[in-house]
Amino acid sequence: MKLFVSLATIILLGAAVNASEHQEFGYSGHNGPTHWDEFSKTCGTGHAQSPINIVPGKTVSMNHQYDVSLHEDVHTTAKVIDNGHSIKVTPKMGGTITLHGETFKLLQFHFHGKSEHTVNNKRYDLVAHLVHQNPETKQLAVIAVFFEEGKNNPMLDNVLGNVGGEIRVDPQDLLPNDTVDYYHYVGSLTTPPCSENVQWYLLKTPMTASKSQIEEFRKYYADNERPVQELNDRAVESN
Ligand SMILES: [Zn+2]
């Protein structure tokens, strides 16, 4: 009998440990960014974390011209979900970008209720992160598109009006006309597991979203942005 009780206790303890392991990260309180090292050590100990504050006056010029060609102009169906951290759009067949000769495929894009990266400490109203991966090396490259309040964006209407459903999208509709001017540096995922060696390309030209679209997004997520991290010995390149 004693043995039975002990076993039951062990099983119960085991279940309790599993429950906390599977708890989701959040943006405030005991699951907030200062506790993310409990989900992944890298979030607390990494020295090349994202996001960061970009100081345009302190950027270095690119020592070689990155060949960033965006080929996102594909019409595809995409699933729109609320994944508990953001509104995420997963195209069935995304476009690609070419970075210095390597092709990265678009895996998904999602939004943050305020921009995660700041420019001279300015936080934009919204940001879209287009997450790409080189299928061979598995390396990630994220294109960040800032949004400021202005004209309505039809793509956002399509996304926000169909959370939980499927839409037709052309990811190109998320990009400003000028995709040639950007900041580049090497950072991390901005959510656990905070994995490093992520290539970040932050487009300098913002897109616009209407006030009501920004408010509509923030009904889902008003503060799903990680605080800015130390730059440490990294350089931010600008062209
Ligand atoms: Zn993101």
Boltz pocket constraint, residues with backbone or C-beta under 6 A from the ligand:
constraints:
  - pocket:
      binder: B
      contacts: [[A, 110], [A, 111], [A, 112], [A, 129], [A, 190]]
      max_distance: 6.0
